[in-house]
Amino acid sequence: PMPRWRNGVMTKTYGWQDLKRETLAVEGARPLGGRWVSACDTPDVTLFVKRYPGVQTVTFHAGLELSVLHLGLWALSWAVRIGAVPNLAPAAALFRNAANLLYRFGADRGGMFVEMKGRAPGGVSRAMRWSLIAEGGDGPWIPVLAAVILARKLARDEIAHRGAGPAVGIIALDEFNDLFSRFAIKTAITRHDDRNEHAE
C-alpha cells in the first residue's frame, strides 16, 4: 500500500495497481500510442499537497512500454496484494533477464505528462496538460538536466538553500526548455475549458 490524496483526503492505493491506458501526442514528434500505466509510489504526493493547499486529488502513474511487461507486472502486483507472494524483490534478477529478452521489441522513445483539472475564476472548468516526448534514446538525459541547472545556479550563487531537500520551486520550466532544444525532446502545453481548447 502507498498513500494517495483523493477528494481532499489521504487514502491509499497499491503499487502497480489502478491500471489505465494513456496516449501522448506532442507537435513535432510521432505520437506515443496507447500505453498502460499504473500507480507508483513517489514523495511528490505529500509535497504537492503541502505546496498547493486546496488540491483535491494527486496521483502518479508510470508505465512500461511493452504491454506484456507492464501487464505482467500488474498481475504480479495482485499476487503481492492478496498475500500469495510476500515480496517480488527476490525475483528481480529473473524479471530483469525476462525484460532483456524482450528489449529488442521496444523503442528508444518515451514520454510523460502532467495534467491539472479544476475551476478557473468565474467557475469555468479548465484542464491543462504539459506533455513531453523524448526520442533517439534521449529520455534518460532528462533527470541529468536538472542537475546541470542546479549546478549552474549554485555556481552563480542563485540558491540560498543548502543541503538535501525537495527542489520544488527552485527550477522553472523555461530553464528546462532551453536545454531540451539540444536533444530530441519535444514538449507542449494543451489547455481546455468549457468554451475552447488550444495548444502551445
Secondary structure, DSSP 8 states (H G I E B T S, - for coil): -EEEEETTEEEEE-TT-S-EEEEE--TTS--EEEEEEEE---THHHHHHHHSTT---B--EE--SSHHHHHHHHHHHHHHHTTSSS-SGGGHHHHHHHHHHHGGGS-S-EEEEEEEEEE-TTS-EEEEEEEEEE-TT-TTHHHHHHHHHHHHHHHTT-----SS---TTTS-HHHHHHHHTTTTEEEEEEEEESS-EEE-
